[in-house]
Amino acid sequence: MNKFGQKGKVPLSERLSVSPEEASALTGIGLTSIREAISSGDLRAKKHGRRTIILPDDLRVWLEMLPDAGKRIEESPA
């Protein structure tokens, strides 16, 4: 066993990556929205075999890119 113990015992502050499910739980944003952001390329994620992992810094960058509450996105006239 390594110094961190079992996988589930590592504090989030020391984790190097999170799963989409963990990102959803941490942010309060739905899993479908997390997966859509990954698919669109807005949220950077990596693959390790079949697992999708998100680096904490990439999650923070994506959260910072989200629009501010109360600001409307103007649509250009067609």
Secondary structure, DSSP 8 states (H G I E B T S, - for coil): --TT-SGGGS-GGG-S-B-HHHHHHHHT--HHHHHHHHHHTSS--EEETTEEEB-HHHHHHHHHHS--TT--------
